[in-house]
Amino acid sequence: MGVDHVMLRPVAEDDLPVLERFLWDPEAAGSFEWHGWKDPGLWRRRWAENGLLGDDAGQLLVVCGDDRLGFVAWRKVVTSQLSFCWQIGIALVPEARGRGYGTEAQRLVVRYLFAHTQAARIEAGTEVTNIAEQRALEKAGFTREGVLRSYGFRDGQWRDAVLYSVLRDDVLPERDPA
Ligand SMILES: CC(C)(COP(=O)(O)OP(=O)(O)OC[C@H]1O[C@@H](n2cnc3c(N)ncnc32)[C@H](O)[C@@H]1OP(=O)(O)O)[C@@H](O)C(=O)NCCC(=O)NCCS
């Protein structure tokens, strides 16, 4: 099945091992997302609390048919006393990478957040050397805004990040097929 069949859906209890793999398997997390071993019960507790769908943060599973490809996540970033934007993230299992799924999943989470919240801006940051994520964001409609120097600490070094955003006005309303 191709990218046209990629969907996002809430995480069910039997999906949790897919997410938990990113907590205990450095290879699954990938070099950009491995920050050392973390509490292995983290996702299960959060799932029991709210199904990983809270008011200020959420996660959805990325699927293609019966295949569980990974997850997308978002969290609220307060930008003024009156406003906030969403910051999104994504992690696909190694077997699913490089086939267009990451681009499509990020397109879908943008559509989802603009449809179901009033936010005007969605942002995403990634390390300057994470070319796959930068290309995926650009193909999903994000605009590169700039480089944040020494933004994230990972594997013994401070690393520069690139910040991207997509605005509600950047996303054309979907045409009525009729
Ligand atoms: C980053 C990630 C979400 C990208 O999704 P993906 O499905 O692998 O990427 P896509 O297949 O949609 O490809 C998007 C673009 O990146 C390119 N690309 C894919 N993998 C690449 C790689 N390893 N190196 C360089 N470019 C790559 C593709 O060729 C494509 O560009 P093109 O159309 O110009 O050829 C996915 O690889 C992943 O989950 N990686 C591990 C976790 C991670 O890094 N998350 C982001 C942290 S901020």
The ligand as an SDF file (V2000), in Angstrom:
LIG
                    3D

 48 50  0  0  0  0  0  0  0  0999 V2000
   12.5220   12.0820    9.5810 C   0  0  0  0  0  0  0  0  0  0  0  0
   11.4110   11.1600    9.0950 C   0  0  0  0  0  0  0  0  0  0  0  0
   10.1070   11.4850    9.7840 C   0  0  0  0  0  0  0  0  0  0  0  0
   11.2290   11.4260    7.5650 C   0  0  0  0  0  0  0  0  0  0  0  0
   10.2100   10.6080    7.0790 O   0  0  0  0  0  0  0  0  0  0  0  0
   10.5150    9.6040    5.8610 P   0  0  0  0  0  0  0  0  0  0  0  0
    9.2490    8.8790    5.5630 O   0  0  0  0  0  0  0  0  0  0  0  0
   11.7020    8.7960    6.1760 O   0  0  0  0  0  0  0  0  0  0  0  0
   10.8650   10.6230    4.7150 O   0  0  0  0  0  0  0  0  0  0  0  0
   10.2310   10.6520    3.2450 P   0  0  0  0  0  0  0  0  0  0  0  0
   10.3230    9.2820    2.6380 O   0  0  0  0  0  0  0  0  0  0  0  0
    8.8690   11.2820    3.3120 O   0  0  0  0  0  0  0  0  0  0  0  0
   11.2600   11.5620    2.4770 O   0  0  0  0  0  0  0  0  0  0  0  0
   11.2680   12.9490    2.5430 C   0  0  0  0  0  0  0  0  0  0  0  0
   12.4670   13.4650    1.7820 C   0  0  0  0  0  0  0  0  0  0  0  0
   13.6510   13.1680    2.5210 O   0  0  0  0  0  0  0  0  0  0  0  0
   14.5480   12.4320    1.7200 C   0  0  0  0  0  0  0  0  0  0  0  0
   15.1910   11.4570    2.5840 N   0  0  0  0  0  0  0  0  0  0  0  0
   14.6110   10.3830    3.1740 C   0  0  0  0  0  0  0  0  0  0  0  0
   15.5070    9.7460    3.9440 N   0  0  0  0  0  0  0  0  0  0  0  0
   16.6730   10.4160    3.8010 C   0  0  0  0  0  0  0  0  0  0  0  0
   17.9640   10.2750    4.3540 C   0  0  0  0  0  0  0  0  0  0  0  0
   18.2400    9.2780    5.2070 N   0  0  0  0  0  0  0  0  0  0  0  0
   18.9200   11.1800    4.0200 N   0  0  0  0  0  0  0  0  0  0  0  0
   18.6420   12.2060    3.1770 C   0  0  0  0  0  0  0  0  0  0  0  0
   17.4200   12.4130    2.6410 N   0  0  0  0  0  0  0  0  0  0  0  0
   16.4600   11.5300    2.9410 C   0  0  0  0  0  0  0  0  0  0  0  0
   13.6960   11.7710    0.6610 C   0  0  0  0  0  0  0  0  0  0  0  0
   14.4550   11.4520   -0.4680 O   0  0  0  0  0  0  0  0  0  0  0  0
   12.6620   12.8480    0.4110 C   0  0  0  0  0  0  0  0  0  0  0  0
   13.1770   13.8980   -0.3680 O   0  0  0  0  0  0  0  0  0  0  0  0
   13.0520   13.9570   -1.9620 P   0  0  0  0  0  0  0  0  0  0  0  0
   11.6010   13.8000   -2.2850 O   0  0  0  0  0  0  0  0  0  0  0  0
   13.6210   15.2880   -2.2800 O   0  0  0  0  0  0  0  0  0  0  0  0
   13.8280   12.8230   -2.5050 O   0  0  0  0  0  0  0  0  0  0  0  0
   11.7640    9.6510    9.3150 C   0  0  0  0  0  0  0  0  0  0  0  0
   12.8920    9.3260    8.5460 O   0  0  0  0  0  0  0  0  0  0  0  0
   12.0290    9.3110   10.7800 C   0  0  0  0  0  0  0  0  0  0  0  0
   11.1060    8.9790   11.5130 O   0  0  0  0  0  0  0  0  0  0  0  0
   13.3190    9.4040   11.2070 N   0  0  0  0  0  0  0  0  0  0  0  0
   13.7000    9.0910   12.5850 C   0  0  0  0  0  0  0  0  0  0  0  0
   13.1360   10.0670   13.6210 C   0  0  0  0  0  0  0  0  0  0  0  0
   13.3940   11.5040   13.2690 C   0  0  0  0  0  0  0  0  0  0  0  0
   14.4740   11.8940   12.8290 O   0  0  0  0  0  0  0  0  0  0  0  0
   12.3570   12.3130   13.4830 N   0  0  0  0  0  0  0  0  0  0  0  0
   12.4060   13.7530   13.2770 C   0  0  0  0  0  0  0  0  0  0  0  0
   13.0510   14.3720   14.4520 C   0  0  0  0  0  0  0  0  0  0  0  0
   12.8730   16.1150   14.5010 S   0  0  0  0  0  0  0  0  0  0  0  0
  1  2  1  0
  2  3  1  0
  2  4  1  0
  2 36  1  0
  4  5  1  0
  5  6  1  0
  6  7  2  0
  6  8  1  0
  6  9  1  0
  9 10  1  0
 10 11  2  0
 10 12  1  0
 10 13  1  0
 13 14  1  0
 14 15  1  0
 15 16  1  0
 15 30  1  0
 16 17  1  0
 17 18  1  0
 17 28  1  0
 18 19  1  0
 18 27  1  0
 19 20  2  0
 20 21  1  0
 21 22  1  0
 21 27  2  0
 22 23  1  0
 22 24  2  0
 24 25  1  0
 25 26  2  0
 26 27  1  0
 28 29  1  0
 28 30  1  0
 30 31  1  0
 31 32  1  0
 32 33  2  0
 32 34  1  0
 32 35  1  0
 36 37  1  0
 36 38  1  0
 38 39  2  0
 38 40  1  0
 40 41  1  0
 41 42  1  0
 42 43  1  0
 43 44  2  0
 43 45  1  0
 45 46  1  0
 46 47  1  0
 47 48  1  0
M  END
$$$$
